[in-house]
Amino acid sequence: FINNKTGWICGADNTILKTTDSGETWNKILLLGSTEKINVGIHFVNEINGCISNNNGEILKSNDGGINWQVIKHNNVGGARIAMFDENTIYFLSGKLYRTYNSGLSWDSLYVLSPNNYRNDGMFFNNPKNGYITTANGTGGMIISEYPIMITKNCGSTWQASEYIKSESNGFRCVFFTDEKKGWVAGRDIYKTTDGGESWILDYSTENGTIGAKDMFFINEKLGWLINWDGQIYKYVSN
């Protein structure tokens, strides 16, 4: 959503839906191409400019509110994480970090060098300079109980690992910051930082031992939501 009325959702069968009445009704946007495609990420920055990624490795952009779409990048790895800042500046994570500053006419790419035995997973940028990438188990079977968050302060050109965060699962799936200091990561549990990701403290865990986070979103530091792989939605409220 880009305001309290207008939003988009995407999913299987090459589907995109749009609402202009706060989600009361949804209109289907027709996309060219196979219905076997799954749209896995969508991000609009205003009422006309947005991007989606799909499991076919495509990044598509719309400049008319989602009525028409064009492929601006094709990558071999599907399911990219998108960060879009304006109609020209777009990043996406798909193996490497890809960046365009001219609406997809040209791209560069950078490796995010995580420590050995870790793979990159979730991504969040709160502006073009400051970004965060969660890590997961990249060994294919070895047990790992601590995971770093990768941090950049220079548009992804270089990355540093945070302190390692304890997790008995396969790592952290999602990350969200409300400003340059306050943020959360989630996987089996939810951790919070107040120093830009350098250190993390446990913020929430469940009695049964796992949250199984899939994605999360905050409006501000006092109000946010998380959805897990079981379809449960958690709401965060701070006084």
C-alpha positions as CSV (number, residue, x, y, z in Angstrom):
1,F,0.0,0.0,0.0
2,I,1.2,3.5,-0.8
3,N,-1.6,5.3,1.2
4,N,-4.7,4.2,3.2
5,K,-6.7,3.6,0.0
6,T,-4.4,2.2,-2.8
7,G,-2.5,-1.1,-2.7
8,W,-1.5,-4.1,-4.8
9,I,-1.1,-7.8,-4.1
10,C,0.5,-10.5,-6.2
11,G,0.7,-14.3,-6.3
12,A,0.3,-17.5,-8.2
13,D,-1.1,-17.8,-11.8
14,N,0.7,-14.6,-12.8
15,T,-1.8,-12.7,-10.7
16,I,-1.8,-9.0,-9.6
17,L,-4.7,-7.4,-7.9
18,K,-5.3,-3.7,-7.1
19,T,-7.5,-2.0,-4.6
20,T,-8.5,1.7,-4.4
21,D,-10.9,1.4,-1.5
22,S,-8.6,0.1,1.4
23,G,-9.0,-3.5,0.4
24,E,-12.8,-3.8,0.3
25,T,-12.7,-4.7,-3.4
26,W,-9.9,-5.9,-5.7
27,N,-9.5,-5.6,-9.5
28,K,-7.4,-8.1,-11.4
29,I,-4.6,-6.7,-13.6
30,L,-4.0,-8.8,-16.7
31,L,-0.4,-9.7,-17.3
32,L,1.0,-11.1,-20.6
33,G,2.8,-14.4,-20.3
34,S,2.4,-17.8,-18.8
35,T,-0.1,-18.3,-16.0
36,E,2.4,-20.8,-14.5
37,K,4.5,-17.8,-13.3
38,I,4.3,-16.9,-9.6
39,N,4.7,-13.2,-8.7
40,V,6.6,-13.3,-5.4
41,G,7.4,-9.6,-4.7
42,I,5.7,-6.3,-5.4
43,H,6.7,-2.8,-4.4
44,F,5.1,0.6,-5.4
45,V,6.7,3.9,-4.4
46,N,3.7,6.0,-5.5
47,E,0.4,5.6,-7.4
48,I,2.1,5.0,-10.8
49,N,5.6,3.5,-10.3
50,G,6.1,0.0,-9.1
51,C,8.0,-3.3,-9.7
52,I,7.3,-7.0,-9.3
53,S,9.5,-10.1,-9.3
54,N,8.5,-13.6,-10.3
55,N,9.8,-17.1,-10.0
56,N,10.9,-17.0,-13.6
57,G,13.7,-14.6,-12.7
58,E,12.0,-11.5,-14.2
59,I,11.8,-8.0,-12.8
60,L,8.9,-6.0,-14.3
61,K,8.1,-2.4,-14.0
62,S,4.9,-0.3,-14.4
63,N,4.7,3.4,-14.8
64,D,0.9,3.7,-15.0
65,G,-0.3,2.2,-11.7
66,G,0.0,-1.4,-12.7
67,I,-2.1,-1.4,-15.9
68,N,0.9,-2.2,-18.1
69,W,4.2,-3.9,-17.3
70,Q,7.5,-4.4,-19.1
71,V,10.4,-6.7,-18.2
72,I,13.4,-4.5,-17.3
73,K,15.7,-7.4,-16.1
74,H,15.9,-11.1,-16.4
75,N,18.0,-13.1,-14.0
76,N,18.5,-16.9,-13.8
77,V,17.4,-17.0,-10.1
78,G,13.7,-16.4,-9.4
79,G,12.1,-14.8,-6.4
80,A,14.1,-11.6,-6.1
81,R,13.8,-9.3,-3.1
82,I,13.0,-5.7,-4.4
83,A,13.9,-2.3,-3.0
84,M,12.5,0.6,-5.0
85,F,13.2,4.2,-4.0
86,D,11.8,6.2,-6.9
87,E,11.0,5.6,-10.6
88,N,14.7,5.4,-11.5
89,T,16.4,3.8,-8.6
90,I,15.8,0.1,-8.0
91,Y,17.8,-2.7,-6.3
92,F,17.0,-6.4,-6.2
93,L,18.7,-9.3,-4.5
94,S,18.9,-12.5,-6.5
95,G,22.2,-14.2,-5.8
96,K,24.0,-10.9,-6.3
97,L,22.7,-7.4,-5.6
98,Y,21.6,-5.7,-8.8
99,R,21.2,-1.9,-9.1
100,T,19.8,0.5,-11.7
101,Y,19.7,4.2,-11.5
102,N,17.9,4.8,-14.8
103,S,14.7,2.8,-14.5
104,G,16.2,-0.4,-15.7
105,L,18.0,0.8,-18.9
106,S,21.3,-0.4,-17.5
107,W,22.3,-2.4,-14.4
108,D,25.4,-3.1,-12.3
109,S,25.8,-6.0,-9.9
110,L,27.7,-6.6,-6.7
111,Y,28.5,-9.6,-4.6
112,V,27.3,-9.6,-1.0
113,L,30.1,-11.5,0.6
114,S,28.6,-13.3,3.6
115,P,30.8,-15.4,5.9
116,N,31.4,-19.0,4.9
117,N,28.5,-21.5,5.4
118,Y,25.9,-18.7,5.1
119,R,23.6,-17.7,2.2
120,N,21.8,-14.4,1.7
121,D,18.0,-14.4,2.3
122,G,15.9,-11.4,3.2
123,M,16.7,-7.8,2.2
124,F,15.7,-4.3,3.3
125,F,17.0,-0.8,2.4
126,N,15.6,2.2,4.3
127,N,17.3,4.5,1.7
128,P,19.7,3.9,-1.2
129,K,22.7,3.9,1.0
130,N,21.7,1.9,4.1
131,G,20.7,-1.7,3.6
132,Y,20.5,-5.0,5.5
133,I,20.5,-8.6,4.4
134,T,19.6,-11.6,6.6
135,T,21.5,-14.9,6.4
136,A,20.4,-18.5,6.4
137,N,22.1,-21.9,6.6
138,G,24.1,-22.4,3.4
139,T,25.8,-25.6,4.2
140,G,23.1,-28.0,3.0
141,G,23.0,-30.0,6.2
142,M,25.5,-28.8,8.8
143,I,23.9,-27.5,12.0
144,I,24.4,-23.8,12.6
145,S,23.0,-22.0,15.7
146,E,24.2,-18.4,15.1
147,Y,23.7,-16.0,12.2
148,P,24.9,-12.6,11.2
149,I,23.0,-9.7,9.5
150,M,24.9,-8.1,6.6
151,I,25.0,-4.3,6.7
152,T,25.9,-1.8,4.0
153,K,26.3,2.0,4.4
154,N,27.4,2.7,0.9
155,C,24.7,1.5,-1.5
156,G,25.8,-2.1,-1.3
157,S,29.4,-1.5,-2.5
158,T,30.8,-3.1,0.7
159,W,29.1,-5.2,3.5
160,Q,30.0,-5.9,7.1
161,A,28.6,-8.6,9.4
162,S,26.8,-7.7,12.6
163,E,27.2,-9.6,15.8
164,Y,26.0,-13.2,15.4
165,I,22.4,-13.8,16.5
166,K,21.4,-17.1,18.1
167,S,18.8,-19.1,16.2
168,E,18.1,-22.8,16.4
169,S,16.3,-22.9,13.0
170,N,17.8,-22.2,9.6
171,G,18.4,-18.5,10.0
172,F,16.5,-15.3,9.6
173,R,13.9,-14.8,6.8
174,C,13.0,-11.1,6.9
175,V,14.3,-7.7,8.1
176,F,12.6,-4.3,8.5
177,F,13.9,-0.9,9.8
178,T,11.8,2.1,10.7
179,D,14.8,4.5,10.7
180,E,18.6,4.2,10.5
181,K,18.8,2.9,14.1
182,K,15.7,0.8,14.9
183,G,14.9,-2.5,13.2
184,W,13.8,-6.1,13.5
185,V,14.8,-9.4,12.1
186,A,12.7,-12.5,12.3
187,G,12.9,-16.3,11.7
188,R,12.3,-18.7,14.6
189,D,12.3,-15.7,16.9
190,I,12.2,-11.9,16.6
191,Y,15.2,-9.8,17.4
192,K,15.5,-6.0,17.7
193,T,18.3,-3.5,17.2
194,T,18.5,0.2,18.3
195,D,22.0,0.8,17.0
196,G,21.6,0.2,13.2
197,G,22.1,-3.5,13.4
198,E,25.5,-3.8,15.1
199,S,23.9,-5.5,18.1
200,W,20.6,-7.4,18.6
201,I,18.5,-8.4,21.5
202,L,15.6,-11.0,21.7
203,D,12.3,-9.1,21.3
204,Y,9.8,-11.9,21.1
205,S,9.5,-15.7,21.0
206,T,6.6,-18.1,21.2
207,E,5.8,-20.8,23.8
208,N,5.9,-23.6,21.2
209,G,9.4,-22.6,20.2
210,T,9.1,-21.2,16.7
211,I,7.5,-18.3,14.9
212,G,8.5,-19.4,11.3
213,A,8.5,-15.8,10.0
214,K,7.9,-15.2,6.3
215,D,7.7,-11.4,6.0
216,M,7.0,-8.2,8.1
217,F,6.2,-4.6,7.7
218,F,6.2,-1.6,10.1
219,I,4.4,1.7,9.7
220,N,6.6,3.2,12.4
221,E,8.6,2.1,15.4
222,K,5.3,1.5,17.4
223,L,3.2,-0.4,14.9
224,G,4.0,-3.4,12.7
225,W,2.9,-6.8,11.5
226,L,4.5,-10.1,10.7
227,I,3.2,-13.1,8.7
228,N,4.5,-16.6,9.1
229,W,4.5,-19.7,6.8
230,D,1.4,-21.0,8.6
231,G,-0.6,-17.9,7.6
232,Q,-0.7,-16.5,11.1
233,I,-0.4,-12.7,11.4
234,Y,1.3,-11.1,14.5
235,K,0.7,-7.5,15.3
236,Y,3.3,-5.4,17.2
237,V,2.1,-2.4,19.3
238,S,4.4,-0.3,21.5
239,N,3.1,2.4,23.8
